[in-house]
Amino acid sequence: MNHLYEFNRAWDTPEFTQIELDPVDINAVIKDHYSHPGQFSMTKTQLWDMEVKKASRPDLFIPSVIKRGSAAAWGFKTQGNSETFTRVSEQRLWLDNTQYGVVIEHVHIDHDTKLVTFIGELQVNSDEYGHFIVDGAQPIFHVQHGVVGDENSPINTWKIVHLEATNEAKLKERFQKMNHCRWLPEYVEIYLRDILGVELQRGEF
């Protein structure tokens, strides 16, 4: 599978729903909205390490999204500076976060471009975990996470394309709310706390 080709093809398809969040300047958010005993800033290397870890262990880095005990990943392969594998999890529905749906994703990690691309799939077989099929509760989607910027000024990027136009307005409204959040994404806060041992406090401002 050519993950980048599949993502770009979907991104350029007018019948699908494309959404791109505003880039997150990690250290600007830390400076403006967090307090820490002593100055702290995150590096581009650390932010990319977080993306790589999150790709295979979404249950650890986005626990508010992933149903406990539902995440699995297999088929890890490395070619040059790229990695591929498949992951499955039950994730909260975009438009009803009280419910979960099965999400199957083929993952490509590019260490050169610092992009992680997730290609949604309808069904998949695993020798270790068995057969998975999307239950239809969550529409098929592709996602791309990226890290850009300088080593001392890392920026997180995020794009998603749903392979349908149903509920386009509601989906765009849902993701626009994420743009308005003044805090770091959950996965960055967890990486800082659990991997780097950095306890940032959300400021009262």
Secondary structure as GFF3:
##gff-version 3
##sequence-region A 1 205
A	DSSP	alpha_helix	3	11	.	.	.	ID=ss1
A	DSSP	beta_strand	17	20	.	.	.	ID=ss2
A	DSSP	beta_strand	24	25	.	.	.	ID=ss3
A	DSSP	alpha_helix	26	33	.	.	.	ID=ss4
A	DSSP	beta_strand	34	35	.	.	.	ID=ss5
A	DSSP	alpha_helix	44	56	.	.	.	ID=ss6
A	DSSP	alpha_helix	58	61	.	.	.	ID=ss7
A	DSSP	beta_strand	72	79	.	.	.	ID=ss8
A	DSSP	beta_strand	82	93	.	.	.	ID=ss9
A	DSSP	beta_strand	96	110	.	.	.	ID=ss10
A	DSSP	beta_strand	115	121	.	.	.	ID=ss11
A	DSSP	beta_strand	123	126	.	.	.	ID=ss12
A	DSSP	beta_strand	130	133	.	.	.	ID=ss13
A	DSSP	beta_strand	141	150	.	.	.	ID=ss14
A	DSSP	beta_strand	153	162	.	.	.	ID=ss15
A	DSSP	alpha_helix	168	179	.	.	.	ID=ss16
A	DSSP	alpha_helix	186	190	.	.	.	ID=ss17
A	DSSP	pi_helix	191	195	.	.	.	ID=ss18
A	DSSP	beta_strand	201	202	.	.	.	ID=ss19
###
